[in-house]
Amino acid sequence: MLPCACPGTIPRSHVTLNGASAAPPNPAERTMNYLLIPLGAVARLLPHLPNFTPIGGMALFGAAHGSRRSAIIAPLAALALSDLFIGGHATMPYVYASFVIISLMGMVVFRNGVSMPRVIGASIGSSMILFVVSNFGVWAAGTMYAPTWQGLMTCYLMALPYLRNTMLGNLFYAGVFFGGYALAT
């Protein structure tokens, strides 16, 4: 790291969103986020309940224990890698945007530390973000639902079973990632 130009000041990279000083992300933690990419990609390719994947948990874990860059790149890379095999669809930009928003939300939620209530709340919140944004994309694509308020509400109603699976997946994988990390450290 380069020395600060002004002795006694905190480098900008070491200041959190609330202005407090923070240590830079541990390189091992940043690397750990990137090592989760193949796990996330493979888990999407293996048989599973619809939307029961580790990507949301990866985004939250990366936000809590990695750099800002790795928190966003790791889940997007896992999505992109698995999408090479799964194939594309019209709502991909909405799905990818959801995980950027989830990572950013995680950075805010975990800026003052990790706790079980925060992990649970962030897991539920991230499920809602994916649900609202991605299903808005399904509706906006205009191929399945009428371009009306009722069409949008029907889209959300029909997607409720996927919301349940997303919540269960996010809670499970966030529990595995955060719990495994807590046990290992």
TINUPA-830854 format. One record per residue: residue in one letter; x, y, z of N, C-alpha, C in turn. Coordinates in pm, whole numbers, padded with zeros to 5 digits. Layout:
<pts>
PT base    n.u    n.v    n.w   ca.u   ca.v   ca.w    c.u    c.v    c.w
PT    A      X      Y      Z      X      Y      Z      X      Y      Z
...
</pts>
This chain:
<pts>
PT base    n.u    n.v    n.w   ca.u   ca.v   ca.w    c.u    c.v    c.w
PT    M  00085 -00117  00000  00000  00000  00000  00089  00123  00000
PT    L  00049  00224 -00070  00125  00347 -00075  00107  00425  00054
PT    P  00211  00495  00099  00196  00574  00220  00102  00692  00195
PT    C  00040  00739  00301 -00050  00853  00291  00030  00980  00266
PT    A -00027  01070  00190  00038  01197  00162  00041  01285  00287
PT    C -00060  01269  00372 -00068  01349  00494 -00056  01257  00614
PT    P  00056  01263  00688  00071  01176  00806 -00044  01200  00903
PT    G -00089  01092  00965 -00196  01101  01064 -00336  01094  01005
PT    T -00347  01086  00872 -00479  01075  00811 -00507  00929  00778
PT    I -00632  00900  00762 -00675  00764  00728 -00694  00759  00578
PT    P -00631  00662  00509 -00652  00653  00364 -00799  00637  00331
PT    R -00844  00697  00223 -00983  00691  00180 -01031  00546  00169
PT    S -00944  00456  00128 -00983  00316  00113 -01010  00248  00246
PT    H -00972  00314  00357 -00991  00255  00489 -01104  00322  00566
PT    V -01189  00398  00499 -01299  00467  00563 -01429  00399  00523
PT    T -01511  00367  00622 -01638  00300  00595 -01742  00403  00552
PT    L -01862  00356  00516 -01968  00444  00470 -02008  00547  00575
PT    N -01993  00513  00705 -02031  00607  00809 -01913  00694  00853
PT    G -01799  00686  00784 -01686  00771  00812 -01586  00716  00912
PT    A -01617  00604  00975 -01525  00544  01071 -01412  00474  00997
PT    S -01298  00462  01065 -01187  00392  01000 -01211  00242  01004
PT    A -01162  00174  00904 -01176  00029  00897 -01050 -00026  00832
PT    A -01015 -00145  00870 -00900 -00210  00808 -00938 -00250  00666
PT    P -00842 -00250  00576 -00874 -00297  00440 -00911 -00444  00444
PT    P -00987 -00492  00346 -01025 -00633  00345 -00902 -00722  00346
PT    N -00911 -00827  00422 -00805 -00926  00429 -00794 -00994  00292
PT    P -00672 -01003  00234 -00659 -01067  00102 -00713 -01210  00101
PT    A -00700 -01282  00211 -00753 -01419  00217 -00905 -01419  00206
PT    E -00970 -01320  00269 -01116 -01312  00261 -01160 -01276  00120
PT    R -01088 -01185  00056 -01121 -01147 -00081 -01106 -01268 -00173
PT    T -00998 -01343 -00155 -00974 -01463 -00235 -01083 -01565 -00210
PT    M -01127 -01576 -00084 -01232 -01672 -00051 -01359 -01642 -00130
PT    N -01391 -01513 -00148 -01509 -01477 -00227 -01496 -01529 -00370
PT    Y -01379 -01514 -00427 -01359 -01558 -00564 -01361 -01711 -00574
PT    L -01318 -01780 -00467 -01321 -01926 -00468 -01464 -01980 -00463
PT    L -01557 -01896 -00420 -01698 -01938 -00417 -01762 -01937 -00556
PT    I -01697 -01872 -00653 -01754 -01862 -00788 -01783 -01999 -00848
PT    P -01685 -02093 -00850 -01718 -02225 -00908 -01828 -02296 -00830
PT    L -01830 -02280 -00698 -01935 -02343 -00617 -02072 -02290 -00658
PT    G -02083 -02158 -00671 -02210 -02099 -00712 -02253 -02143 -00850
PT    A -02157 -02147 -00942 -02189 -02187 -01080 -02234 -02333 -01085
PT    V -02159 -02420 -01019 -02192 -02563 -01021 -02327 -02588 -00952
PT    A -02351 -02520 -00842 -02478 -02539 -00771 -02597 -02500 -00857
PT    R -02580 -02403 -00945 -02689 -02366 -01037 -02709 -02471 -01146
PT    L -02604 -02546 -01177 -02613 -02646 -01284 -02665 -02780 -01234
PT    L -02644 -02809 -01106 -02693 -02936 -01050 -02844 -02928 -01027
PT    P -02912 -03042 -01025 -03056 -03039 -00997 -03083 -02976 -00860
PT    H -03179 -02885 -00856 -03216 -02817 -00732 -03357 -02761 -00746
PT    L -03416 -02724 -00633 -03544 -02655 -00638 -03525 -02524 -00714
PT    P -03625 -02480 -00790 -03611 -02352 -00860 -03575 -02240 -00762
PT    N -03473 -02163 -00795 -03425 -02047 -00718 -03359 -02083 -00585
PT    F -03336 -02208 -00557 -03266 -02249 -00434 -03118 -02262 -00469
PT    T -03049 -02148 -00474 -02909 -02146 -00515 -02827 -02063 -00416
PT    P -02695 -02074 -00420 -02610 -02002 -00325 -02576 -01859 -00366
PT    I -02626 -01808 -00477 -02580 -01679 -00528 -02613 -01565 -00432
PT    G -02732 -01563 -00376 -02768 -01458 -00279 -02681 -01465 -00154
PT    G -02659 -01586 -00103 -02571 -01603  00012 -02429 -01558 -00019
PT    M -02384 -01587 -00142 -02250 -01543 -00185 -02241 -01391 -00184
PT    A -02342 -01325 -00237 -02342 -01179 -00243 -02336 -01119 -00102
PT    L -02414 -01174 -00011 -02415 -01123  00126 -02284 -01152  00197
PT    F -02234 -01274  00182 -02107 -01311  00245 -01994 -01223  00193
PT    G -01991 -01203  00062 -01888 -01117  00003 -01898 -00974  00053
PT    A -02019 -00925  00072 -02038 -00789  00123 -01986 -00777  00266
PT    A -02000 -00882  00343 -01957 -00878  00483 -01808 -00902  00501
PT    H -01750 -00987  00417 -01613 -01032  00442 -01514 -01008  00329
PT    G -01551 -00935  00229 -01459 -00913  00118 -01451 -00767  00081
PT    S -01383 -00741 -00025 -01376 -00605 -00077 -01507 -00572 -00147
PT    R -01531 -00446 -00169 -01652 -00406 -00242 -01653 -00469 -00381
PT    R -01536 -00471 -00442 -01525 -00528 -00577 -01560 -00676 -00576
PT    S -01500 -00752 -00485 -01525 -00897 -00484 -01669 -00929 -00445
PT    A -01730 -00844 -00363 -01869 -00866 -00323 -01963 -00859 -00443
PT    I -01928 -00777 -00540 -02013 -00762 -00659 -01971 -00860 -00769
PT    I -01840 -00873 -00788 -01791 -00956 -00899 -01819 -01105 -00877
PT    A -01800 -01156 -00757 -01813 -01301 -00734 -01952 -01355 -00771
PT    P -02063 -01296 -00720 -02193 -01352 -00761 -02223 -01333 -00909
PT    L -02180 -01219 -00966 -02203 -01198 -01110 -02123 -01296 -01193
PT    A -02001 -01326 -01152 -01919 -01422 -01225 -01979 -01562 -01217
PT    A -02030 -01600 -01101 -02095 -01731 -01087 -02218 -01739 -01176
PT    L -02296 -01632 -01180 -02413 -01628 -01269 -02370 -01641 -01415
PT    A -02271 -01561 -01454 -02227 -01561 -01594 -02171 -01696 -01635
PT    L -02091 -01755 -01547 -02032 -01886 -01578 -02140 -01992 -01596
PT    S -02236 -01997 -01507 -02342 -02097 -01520 -02436 -02063 -01635
PT    D -02457 -01935 -01663 -02544 -01897 -01775 -02485 -01938 -01910
PT    L -02354 -01960 -01916 -02294 -02012 -02039 -02351 -02149 -02073
PT    F -02388 -02225 -01969 -02442 -02360 -01988 -02595 -02360 -01987
PT    I -02654 -02276 -01903 -02800 -02272 -01891 -02862 -02203 -02011
PT    G -02797 -02098 -02058 -02850 -02019 -02169 -02902 -01886 -02120
PT    G -02924 -01798 -02214 -02970 -01663 -02181 -03121 -01651 -02184
PT    H -03169 -01541 -02130 -03311 -01510 -02132 -03328 -01359 -02124
PT    A -03445 -01312 -02153 -03470 -01168 -02163 -03456 -01095 -02030
PT    T -03470 -01165 -01920 -03466 -01098 -01790 -03328 -01102 -01722
PT    M -03227 -01148 -01794 -03093 -01155 -01735 -03045 -01021 -01680
PT    P -03065 -00910 -01749 -03019 -00783 -01692 -03083 -00752 -01557
PT    Y -03209 -00790 -01541 -03278 -00766 -01414 -03222 -00856 -01304
PT    V -03194 -00980 -01338 -03138 -01073 -01240 -02999 -01026 -01196
PT    Y -02915 -00990 -01292 -02780 -00944 -01259 -02787 -00815 -01177
PT    A -02876 -00723 -01215 -02893 -00599 -01140 -02938 -00627 -00997
PT    S -03023 -00729 -00981 -03069 -00766 -00846 -02952 -00802 -00757
PT    F -02856 -00877 -00811 -02744 -00920 -00728 -02645 -00807 -00701
PT    V -02638 -00710 -00789 -02558 -00590 -00758 -02624 -00515 -00641
PT    I -02756 -00499 -00649 -02830 -00430 -00541 -02816 -00509 -00411
PT    I -02825 -00641 -00417 -02811 -00724 -00298 -02673 -00706 -00236
PT    S -02569 -00705 -00318 -02434 -00685 -00266 -02421 -00548 -00199
PT    L -02475 -00446 -00263 -02470 -00311 -00206 -02548 -00304 -00075
PT    M -02665 -00368 -00071 -02742 -00373  00053 -02662 -00443  00162
PT    G -02595 -00553  00127 -02515 -00625  00225 -02402 -00539  00281
PT    M -02342 -00456  00196 -02236 -00367  00244 -02288 -00271  00350
PT    V -02411 -00225  00332 -02471 -00136  00431 -02510 -00213  00557
PT    V -02576 -00326  00540 -02622 -00405  00655 -02506 -00451  00743
PT    F -02396 -00493  00681 -02285 -00551  00756 -02172 -00452  00784
PT    R -02193 -00324  00759 -02083 -00228  00780 -02043 -00217  00926
PT    N -02134 -00248  01018 -02101 -00242  01160 -02084 -00381  01221
PT    G -02065 -00481  01136 -02041 -00615  01186 -02147 -00714  01144
PT    V -02116 -00839  01169 -02204 -00950  01133 -02269 -01004  01260
PT    S -02397 -01027  01254 -02470 -01092  01363 -02578 -01180  01301
PT    M -02628 -01273  01379 -02731 -01363  01325 -02855 -01286  01280
PT    P -02906 -01190  01359 -03023 -01115  01310 -02996 -01040  01179
PT    R -02874 -00987  01164 -02841 -00918  01039 -02835 -01014  00922
PT    V -02779 -01132  00943 -02771 -01232  00835 -02911 -01277  00796
PT    I -02995 -01302  00893 -03132 -01345  00863 -03208 -01234  00792
PT    G -03200 -01112  00845 -03269 -00999  00783 -03220 -00972  00642
PT    A -03088 -00978  00622 -03032 -00954  00489 -03071 -01065  00392
PT    S -03080 -01188  00442 -03121 -01300  00356 -03265 -01282  00309
PT    I -03351 -01241  00399 -03491 -01218  00362 -03501 -01096  00271
PT    G -03428 -00989  00306 -03429 -00868  00223 -03376 -00894  00083
PT    S -03270 -00974  00074 -03214 -01003 -00059 -03312 -01086 -00142
PT    S -03386 -01172 -00077 -03488 -01251 -00148 -03595 -01159 -00205
PT    M -03634 -01059 -00127 -03736 -00965 -00173 -03684 -00880 -00289
PT    I -03557 -00840 -00282 -03499 -00762 -00392 -03502 -00843 -00521
PT    L -03454 -00967 -00515 -03454 -01051 -00635 -03596 -01072 -00687
PT    F -03689 -01097 -00597 -03828 -01120 -00634 -03887 -00998 -00706
PT    V -03874 -00881 -00645 -03935 -00761 -00700 -03870 -00722 -00833
PT    V -03736 -00720 -00837 -03667 -00671 -00956 -03678 -00770 -01072
PT    S -03652 -00899 -01045 -03653 -00996 -01155 -03794 -01018 -01210
PT    N -03893 -01019 -01124 -04030 -01038 -01175 -04084 -00912 -01242
PT    F -04035 -00797 -01202 -04066 -00677 -01280 -04011 -00694 -01421
PT    G -03892 -00752 -01432 -03833 -00779 -01563 -03916 -00876 -01644
PT    V -03968 -00979 -01579 -04055 -01075 -01649 -04177 -01002 -01704
PT    W -04237 -00919 -01621 -04355 -00843 -01665 -04318 -00744 -01774
PT    A -04207 -00672 -01758 -04166 -00570 -01854 -04131 -00630 -01991
PT    A -04087 -00756 -01991 -04055 -00821 -02119 -04180 -00830 -02207
PT    G -04297 -00832 -02144 -04422 -00826 -02219 -04463 -00953 -02290
PT    T -04400 -01065 -02260 -04433 -01188 -02331 -04526 -01280 -02253
PT    M -04539 -01257 -02122 -04620 -01349 -02041 -04740 -01283 -01975
PT    Y -04732 -01153 -01948 -04836 -01085 -01872 -04873 -00955 -01942
PT    A -04998 -00916 -01926 -05048 -00792 -01986 -04969 -00673 -01932
PT    P -04945 -00573 -02016 -04870 -00455 -01973 -04957 -00358 -01893
PT    T -05022 -00412 -01790 -05111 -00333 -01704 -05073 -00357 -01559
PT    W -05131 -00275 -01471 -05109 -00295 -01327 -05154 -00435 -01286
PT    Q -05267 -00480 -01337 -05317 -00613 -01306 -05221 -00720 -01358
PT    G -05164 -00698 -01474 -05065 -00792 -01528 -04942 -00801 -01439
PT    L -04896 -00688 -01387 -04782 -00687 -01295 -04815 -00763 -01167
PT    M -04934 -00737 -01112 -04973 -00805 -00988 -04989 -00956 -01012
PT    T -05041 -00994 -01128 -05052 -01136 -01162 -04914 -01199 -01172
PT    C -04820 -01128 -01230 -04682 -01177 -01241 -04624 -01204 -01102
PT    Y -04640 -01109 -01011 -04589 -01128 -00875 -04661 -01242 -00804
PT    L -04789 -01253 -00823 -04866 -01361 -00760 -04818 -01497 -00809
PT    M -04799 -01509 -00940 -04755 -01638 -00997 -04612 -01674 -00954
PT    A -04535 -01574 -00914 -04395 -01599 -00876 -04377 -01629 -00728
PT    L -04484 -01626 -00649 -04471 -01650 -00505 -04403 -01782 -00469
PT    P -04429 -01894 -00539 -04357 -02018 -00505 -04205 -02003 -00521
PT    Y -04162 -01922 -00617 -04019 -01900 -00636 -03961 -01815 -00523
PT    L -04041 -01723 -00470 -03997 -01640 -00357 -03969 -01729 -00236
PT    R -04055 -01824 -00211 -04033 -01915 -00098 -03901 -01989 -00114
PT    N -03877 -02042 -00233 -03752 -02115 -00257 -03630 -02024 -00249
PT    T -03644 -01901 -00298 -03533 -01806 -00289 -03501 -01777 -00144
PT    M -03602 -01754 -00062 -03579 -01727  00080 -03513 -01846  00148
PT    L -03565 -01964  00121 -03505 -02083  00182 -03360 -02101  00138
PT    G -03333 -02081  00009 -03197 -02092 -00042 -03104 -01988  00017
PT    N -03150 -01863  00024 -03065 -01758  00080 -03038 -01782  00228
PT    L -03140 -01822  00302 -03120 -01850  00445 -03025 -01969  00464
PT    F -03043 -02073  00384 -02958 -02191  00396 -02813 -02160  00362
PT    Y -02791 -02102  00243 -02653 -02078  00200 -02585 -01967  00280
PT    A -02659 -01865  00319 -02599 -01762  00405 -02559 -01826  00538
PT    G -02644 -01916  00588 -02610 -01987  00711 -02485 -02072  00695
PT    V -02473 -02139  00582 -02354 -02221  00555 -02230 -02134  00544
PT    F -02237 -02027  00465 -02119 -01942  00443 -02077 -01869  00570
PT    F -02174 -01800  00634 -02140 -01724  00754 -02107 -01817  00870
PT    G -02183 -01927  00884 -02156 -02022  00991 -02025 -02092  00973
PT    G -01995 -02134  00851 -01866 -02198  00823 -01750 -02105  00850
PT    Y -01766 -01979  00812 -01660 -01881  00837 -01640 -01859  00986
PT    A -01752 -01850  01061 -01742 -01831  01206 -01674 -01949  01273
PT    L -01703 -02070  01226 -01639 -02187  01283 -01490 -02194  01247
PT    A -01455 -02147  01129 -01317 -02155  01083 -01228 -02047  01143
PT    T -01288 -01939  01193 -01205 -01830  01247 -01210 -01824  01397
</pts>
